[in-house]
Amino acid sequence: MCYEDEECNCVGFPILGEPAPEFEAVTTHGKIKLSDLKGKWVVLFSHPADFTPVCTTEFIAFSQAEPEFKALNVQLIGLSIDSVHSHLAWVMNVKEKMGVEIPFPIIADLDMSIASRYGMIHPGQSSTAAVRAVFFIDDKGILRAMIYYPLSNGRYIPEIIRLVKALQTTDKAGVATPANWQPGDKVVVPAPATAEDAKARLSQGYECKDWYLCFKNL
């Protein structure tokens, strides 16, 4: 999917519920191919540039949370429109100056091919730097969610972890999650498909506010 910007350039966007755009890329951990990661969830996130203040705080935060992502069977992958040499120098700088080791690969997307396919380039922000996009790809390679942030504001990592847990809960239990849901909270029972189902659910032991809104514990 794409739209025309003011300069008539086609800006691509992936589609929720469809296979995430395939890519093979050079990273700080060698070459990776998205399809080789099937069986794992992938959180692919872009950043504007190496050696920048907000990006550095984000990479430290992602690195500190990496064990929790790993426990959820999630592979973190960073990306920016910088060279692999720039990435490596930045990784070493973060280790030396901040004492944090970045344990996940960072894609060097110098030709902007991945950034273009994933809609990471927003001309209103920059024509040469990726915005702070986050893509949630499930273990079957399907794009399940995406979040975009501007260049000026860093991401809240606990929300990214929470959304992974919500998506995995949906898959495992066949339920939805309400606003402000946290693991352990009640979940939403899928809406009834027929009038008969709507009547029946009121006597099925759920906590119902009405026929269309019922909760349960997992």
Buried (B, 14 or more C-beta within 10 A) or exposed (E): EEEEBEEEEEBBBBEEEEBBBEBEBBBBEEEBEBEEBEEBBBBBBBBBBBEBEBBBEBBBBBBEBBEBBBEBEBBBBBBBBBBBEBBBBBBEEBEEEEEBEBBBBBBBBBEBEBBBBBBBBBEEBBEEBBBBBBBBBBBEBEBBBBBBBEBEEBBEBEEBBBBBBBBBBBEEEEBBBEEEBEEEEBBBBEEBEEEEEBEEBEEEEBEBEEBEEBBBEE
